[in-house]
Amino acid sequence: MTEQEIQIPTPDGTSDGALFSPEDGQRRPGVIFLTDIGGIRPAPREMARRLTEAGYTVLMPNVFYRTRKPPMFDFPFKLGEERTTKRMAELSGPLTPEAVERDATAYVEFLAAQGSVGDSNMGVVGFCFSGAVALRTAAARPDRIGAGASFHGGRLYTDAPDSPHLVLPRVRARLYFGHAVEDRSMPAEAIEKLNHALEAWGGEYESEVYEGALHGWTVPDRPVYNQPKADRAFAKLTELFARTLR
């Protein structure tokens, strides 16, 4: 496997990031891997390597490039602490729906131009904050995104006029949503409303709650990391991509 540090031109600047490619020289389906609010760091890099080993070329952009380069948190990440809350707002604030869609096209075009990427549809996966970004990416480029997944995604369904679920009519991808329990960013009533919206959408999807898994359970450096549930999530992700991107 090769791992390159890269620069992605976007309409709003330049996103740094990493590109993970198999070493066999074959052209593989491309996948956009969107990190949680913690950004690019060892834990998601290891997750991207595992996905690459499953047979994909994986692009991990710094979705927070408008604010700063990694590390996103140069102090201990503690939910509820004032400076953590402030930094989270600084990182997420610039990612308006319009900005996310501009970035999506830039990421797709960059990945498509790589010699290790084939002509098949691409996949996108997001975690926590970026679950909604993954859904918006699928809506922004329905011509290239054939599969999209969100794990413990937050605020996927809200009452706001720009709620992520409202982009569903533009999505052609097969979708997967793996929800956490007791998730304040995506409570049970929001999951139920999202499921109704998905049913009305009429596309191919799966939406399920991982019993016993708390928000952030898939990411190894989070205190709620649950390896058995994370392994199941990885199996669901690779199953989704294998069925859709080959």
C-alpha positions as CSV (number, residue, x, y, z in Angstrom):
1,M,0.0,0.0,0.0
2,T,1.2,3.5,-0.8
3,E,0.2,6.5,1.4
4,Q,0.7,10.0,-0.1
5,E,0.2,13.4,1.4
6,I,-1.7,15.4,-1.2
7,Q,-3.1,18.9,-1.9
8,I,-6.6,19.1,-3.4
9,P,-7.5,22.4,-5.3
10,T,-11.0,23.5,-4.4
11,P,-13.0,26.7,-5.4
12,D,-12.4,28.0,-1.9
13,G,-8.7,27.2,-1.4
14,T,-6.6,24.1,-1.1
15,S,-7.4,21.0,1.0
16,D,-4.6,19.0,2.3
17,G,-5.1,15.3,2.8
18,A,-3.9,11.8,2.2
19,L,-4.3,9.3,-0.6
20,F,-4.2,5.5,0.1
21,S,-3.6,3.2,-2.8
22,P,-3.0,-0.6,-3.3
23,E,0.4,-1.4,-4.6
24,D,-0.7,-4.0,-7.2
25,G,-1.0,-1.4,-10.0
26,Q,-4.6,-2.2,-10.7
27,R,-7.3,0.5,-11.0
28,R,-9.7,0.3,-8.0
29,P,-13.0,1.9,-7.1
30,G,-12.4,5.2,-5.4
31,V,-13.7,6.1,-2.0
32,I,-13.9,9.4,-0.2
33,F,-13.3,9.0,3.5
34,L,-14.6,11.9,5.6
35,T,-13.2,12.1,9.1
36,D,-15.1,13.0,12.3
37,I,-14.6,16.4,13.9
38,G,-11.2,15.3,15.1
39,G,-9.8,15.5,11.6
40,I,-6.9,13.6,10.0
41,R,-4.9,11.8,12.7
42,P,-3.6,8.2,13.3
43,A,-6.9,6.6,14.1
44,P,-8.8,7.5,10.9
45,R,-5.6,6.9,8.9
46,E,-5.6,3.3,10.2
47,M,-9.3,3.0,9.3
48,A,-8.5,4.2,5.7
49,R,-5.6,1.7,5.4
50,R,-8.0,-1.1,6.3
51,L,-10.4,0.0,3.7
52,T,-7.6,0.2,1.1
53,E,-6.6,-3.3,1.9
54,A,-10.2,-4.4,1.1
55,G,-9.6,-3.2,-2.5
56,Y,-10.2,0.5,-2.8
57,T,-8.3,3.7,-3.4
58,V,-9.1,6.0,-0.6
59,L,-9.0,9.8,-0.5
60,M,-9.0,11.4,3.0
61,P,-9.4,15.1,2.6
62,N,-9.0,17.6,5.4
63,V,-12.7,18.8,5.3
64,F,-11.7,21.5,7.8
65,Y,-9.1,23.1,5.5
66,R,-10.8,26.5,5.7
67,T,-10.0,26.7,9.4
68,R,-6.7,24.9,9.9
69,K,-4.4,22.0,9.1
70,P,-4.1,19.0,11.4
71,P,-4.1,18.6,14.3
72,M,-7.6,20.0,14.7
73,F,-7.2,19.9,18.4
74,D,-3.8,20.9,19.8
75,F,-5.2,20.3,23.3
76,P,-7.0,17.4,24.9
77,F,-10.4,16.8,23.3
78,K,-13.0,16.9,26.1
79,L,-16.7,17.1,25.2
80,G,-18.4,19.8,27.2
81,E,-15.3,21.7,27.9
82,E,-15.4,25.3,26.7
83,R,-12.3,25.4,24.5
84,T,-13.4,22.1,22.8
85,T,-16.9,23.4,22.1
86,K,-15.3,26.6,20.7
87,R,-13.0,24.7,18.4
88,M,-15.8,22.5,17.2
89,A,-17.7,25.5,16.2
90,E,-14.7,27.0,14.4
91,L,-14.3,23.8,12.4
92,S,-17.9,23.2,11.5
93,G,-19.0,26.7,11.0
94,P,-17.5,27.3,7.5
95,L,-19.0,24.0,6.2
96,T,-22.3,25.4,4.9
97,P,-24.3,23.2,2.6
98,E,-23.1,25.2,-0.4
99,A,-19.4,24.9,0.7
100,V,-19.8,21.1,1.2
101,E,-21.2,20.7,-2.3
102,R,-18.3,22.7,-3.8
103,D,-15.8,20.6,-1.9
104,A,-17.6,17.4,-3.0
105,T,-17.1,18.1,-6.7
106,A,-13.4,19.0,-6.0
107,Y,-12.8,15.7,-4.1
108,V,-14.6,13.6,-6.8
109,E,-12.6,15.2,-9.6
110,F,-9.3,14.8,-7.8
111,L,-9.9,11.2,-7.0
112,A,-11.1,10.4,-10.5
113,A,-7.9,11.8,-11.9
114,Q,-5.7,9.3,-10.0
115,G,-4.1,6.5,-12.0
116,S,-5.1,4.0,-9.3
117,V,-8.8,4.7,-9.6
118,G,-11.1,3.0,-12.1
119,D,-14.1,4.3,-14.0
120,S,-16.7,2.7,-11.8
121,N,-18.9,4.7,-9.4
122,M,-17.3,6.0,-6.2
123,G,-18.2,5.6,-2.6
124,V,-18.3,8.0,0.3
125,V,-18.3,7.4,4.0
126,G,-18.7,9.8,6.9
127,F,-18.4,9.5,10.7
128,C,-20.2,11.6,13.3
129,F,-20.2,15.2,12.0
130,S,-19.3,14.1,8.5
131,G,-22.2,11.6,8.1
132,A,-24.3,14.5,6.9
133,V,-21.3,15.6,4.7
134,A,-21.3,12.2,3.1
135,L,-25.0,12.5,2.3
136,R,-24.6,16.0,0.8
137,T,-21.6,14.6,-1.3
138,A,-23.8,11.9,-2.7
139,A,-26.4,14.6,-3.7
140,A,-23.8,16.9,-5.2
141,R,-22.4,14.3,-7.5
142,P,-25.1,11.7,-8.3
143,D,-23.3,11.0,-11.5
144,R,-20.3,9.5,-9.7
145,I,-21.3,8.6,-6.2
146,G,-22.8,5.1,-6.3
147,A,-22.7,4.3,-2.5
148,G,-22.8,6.4,0.6
149,A,-22.5,5.5,4.3
150,S,-22.9,7.3,7.6
151,F,-21.8,5.9,11.0
152,H,-23.1,7.6,14.1
153,G,-23.9,10.6,11.9
154,G,-25.3,13.6,13.7
155,R,-28.1,15.9,12.8
156,L,-29.1,14.0,9.7
157,Y,-32.7,15.0,10.2
158,T,-33.6,18.3,11.7
159,D,-36.4,20.9,11.4
160,A,-34.1,23.4,9.8
161,P,-34.7,24.5,6.2
162,D,-31.3,23.1,5.2
163,S,-31.6,19.7,7.0
164,P,-29.4,17.1,5.3
165,H,-32.3,14.8,4.6
166,L,-33.8,17.3,2.2
167,V,-31.1,16.5,-0.4
168,L,-32.4,12.9,-0.8
169,P,-34.3,13.6,-4.0
170,R,-31.0,14.3,-5.7
171,V,-29.3,11.2,-4.5
172,R,-29.0,8.1,-6.7
173,A,-26.5,6.2,-4.5
174,R,-27.3,3.1,-2.4
175,L,-27.2,4.4,1.2
176,Y,-26.4,2.9,4.6
177,F,-26.9,4.5,8.0
178,G,-25.5,3.0,11.2
179,H,-26.9,4.8,14.2
180,A,-25.7,5.0,17.8
181,V,-27.9,4.6,20.9
182,E,-28.5,7.5,23.3
183,D,-27.1,9.9,20.7
184,R,-28.1,13.5,21.5
185,S,-27.0,14.5,18.0
186,M,-29.4,11.9,16.4
187,P,-32.0,10.8,19.0
188,A,-34.5,8.1,18.4
189,E,-37.2,10.4,17.1
190,A,-34.8,11.9,14.6
191,I,-33.8,8.4,13.4
192,E,-37.5,7.5,13.0
193,K,-38.1,10.7,10.9
194,L,-35.1,10.0,8.8
195,N,-36.4,6.5,8.1
196,H,-39.7,7.9,7.0
197,A,-37.9,10.3,4.7
198,L,-35.8,7.4,3.3
199,E,-38.9,5.4,2.6
200,A,-40.5,8.3,0.8
201,W,-37.4,8.8,-1.2
202,G,-37.7,5.4,-2.7
203,G,-34.0,4.6,-3.3
204,E,-32.1,1.6,-2.0
205,Y,-31.0,2.0,1.6
206,E,-30.5,0.4,5.0
207,S,-30.8,2.2,8.3
208,E,-30.2,0.5,11.6
209,V,-29.3,1.1,15.2
210,Y,-26.3,-0.6,16.7
211,E,-27.6,-1.6,20.1
212,G,-25.0,-0.9,22.9
213,A,-22.9,1.3,20.7
214,L,-22.5,4.9,21.7
215,H,-21.8,7.9,19.5
216,G,-18.2,7.5,18.1
217,W,-18.0,3.7,18.5
218,T,-16.2,3.0,15.2
219,V,-13.2,5.3,15.8
220,P,-10.4,3.6,17.7
221,D,-9.1,6.6,19.6
222,R,-12.5,7.5,21.0
223,P,-13.3,6.4,24.6
224,V,-16.5,4.8,23.5
225,Y,-14.8,2.7,20.8
226,N,-16.5,-0.7,20.6
227,Q,-14.3,-3.1,18.6
228,P,-17.0,-5.9,17.9
229,K,-19.5,-3.2,16.8
230,A,-16.8,-1.4,14.8
231,D,-15.9,-4.7,13.0
232,R,-19.6,-5.2,12.2
233,A,-19.7,-1.6,10.8
234,F,-16.7,-2.2,8.6
235,A,-18.3,-5.4,7.3
236,K,-21.4,-3.5,6.4
237,L,-19.4,-0.8,4.7
238,T,-17.4,-3.2,2.6
239,E,-20.5,-5.2,1.8
240,L,-22.2,-2.0,0.6
241,F,-19.2,-1.0,-1.6
242,A,-18.7,-4.6,-3.0
243,R,-22.3,-4.7,-4.1
244,T,-22.4,-1.3,-5.6
245,L,-18.9,-0.2,-6.8
246,R,-17.6,-3.3,-8.6
